[in-house]
Amino acid sequence: MEVENYMGGGSDMQHRDALDVVQEFSYELSKMSGKCLDIGSGPGDITKDMLLPMLGENAEIVGADVSQAMVNYARKNYCDSKRLSYMVLNIETSELPADQIGKYDNALSFYCLHWCNDLRRAFENIYKLLRPNGKALTMFIGRHGGFNAYTELQQVPKYRSYLQDAHLYVPYFQRRLCTDIRGSLREMLADIGFEILHCSTREKSYKYSQQSLKGEILFECPGKLYYIYIYIYIYIYIYIYITLLSIEY
Ligand SMILES: C[S@@+](CC[C@H](N)C(=O)[O-])C[C@H]1O[C@@H](n2cnc3c(N)ncnc32)[C@H](O)[C@@H]1O
């Protein structure tokens, strides 16, 4: 997603939901000290303005994002603190940089991990990045009715060519038609070696404004398709299942 699109109204829902989690887990966040990794830090506003103030005084955050454009934007706009830095990192990588392994006391991730094609590898990497007794708090989409618009539009021959990779835009567990998201996630995490302190699914609704809806469109399309897409999007009442967990090992 373009950084400007995201900042221009495409991130209102993410802000609202990150704030909910941060408030609910404020005690746990205040106990986080040392080095903290924010995975999928995006433009850096949440990292700097919402997360950093909640952590212990001696905590520092490294924001990590797969997108160089996001990292550049964050460095330019949300980096004026000695306790904050950004780097490019793909959390799904098959080879983590050796100097990052076991370097972090805590890991945070908001609205990112559902994009992973290999969620297991992403969590294996989080496990490797953490020090012994490290903690993680992550929140990501389990299922989002709005994303069905991608797969529905893909069935229309006229639009198929624009949506060859529609499945990539559908959240990880939804893509796999998983009926027990919480159970599947718990199993995956326990198998990797995490001790699960809390894991829950939350049902949420959000009414998109025209501006925030534009920010959610993740594929290139001609104007006409755009309006049809918006039509479908609006008529599907949007429910999001948010998975929230905190992990210790
Ligand atoms: C919706 S934004 C969330 C930004 C911020 N955390 C928030 O809550 O507003 C998702 C971010 O995750 C990043 N991302 C997606 N896949 C990733 C991956 N495999 N590794 C690291 N970052 C990733 C995207 O580039 C994007 O900046």
PDBQT file of the ligand as one rigid body, heavy atoms in Angstrom, charges set to zero:
ROOT
HETATM    1  C1  LIG A 301      -1.404  -2.256   7.939  1.00  0.00    +0.000 C 
HETATM    2  S1  LIG A 301       0.282  -1.839   8.174  1.00  0.00    +0.000 S 
HETATM    3  C2  LIG A 301       0.335  -1.723   9.950  1.00  0.00    +0.000 C 
HETATM    4  C3  LIG A 301       1.263  -0.645  10.400  1.00  0.00    +0.000 C 
HETATM    5  C4  LIG A 301       1.236  -0.405  11.915  1.00  0.00    +0.000 C 
HETATM    6  N1  LIG A 301       1.750  -1.534  12.640  1.00  0.00    +0.000 N 
HETATM    7  C5  LIG A 301      -0.167  -0.081  12.354  1.00  0.00    +0.000 C 
HETATM    8  O1  LIG A 301      -0.699  -0.796  13.217  1.00  0.00    +0.000 OA
HETATM    9  O2  LIG A 301      -0.729   0.917  11.848  1.00  0.00    +0.000 OA
HETATM   10  C6  LIG A 301       1.070  -3.396   7.871  1.00  0.00    +0.000 C 
HETATM   11  C7  LIG A 301       2.560  -3.267   7.675  1.00  0.00    +0.000 C 
HETATM   12  O3  LIG A 301       3.121  -4.571   7.697  1.00  0.00    +0.000 OA
HETATM   13  C8  LIG A 301       4.167  -4.605   6.757  1.00  0.00    +0.000 C 
HETATM   14  N2  LIG A 301       4.429  -5.999   6.406  1.00  0.00    +0.000 N 
HETATM   15  C9  LIG A 301       3.666  -6.823   5.638  1.00  0.00    +0.000 A 
HETATM   16  N3  LIG A 301       4.269  -8.027   5.524  1.00  0.00    +0.000 NA
HETATM   17  C10 LIG A 301       5.421  -7.956   6.247  1.00  0.00    +0.000 A 
HETATM   18  C11 LIG A 301       6.491  -8.868   6.502  1.00  0.00    +0.000 A 
HETATM   19  N4  LIG A 301       6.468 -10.101   5.964  1.00  0.00    +0.000 N 
HETATM   20  N5  LIG A 301       7.526  -8.488   7.273  1.00  0.00    +0.000 NA
HETATM   21  C12 LIG A 301       7.540  -7.229   7.806  1.00  0.00    +0.000 A 
HETATM   22  N6  LIG A 301       6.581  -6.313   7.582  1.00  0.00    +0.000 NA
HETATM   23  C13 LIG A 301       5.532  -6.671   6.822  1.00  0.00    +0.000 A 
HETATM   24  C14 LIG A 301       3.637  -3.766   5.591  1.00  0.00    +0.000 C 
HETATM   25  O4  LIG A 301       4.686  -3.306   4.760  1.00  0.00    +0.000 OA
HETATM   26  C15 LIG A 301       2.923  -2.643   6.332  1.00  0.00    +0.000 C 
HETATM   27  O5  LIG A 301       3.753  -1.533   6.531  1.00  0.00    +0.000 OA
ENDROOT
TORSDOF 0
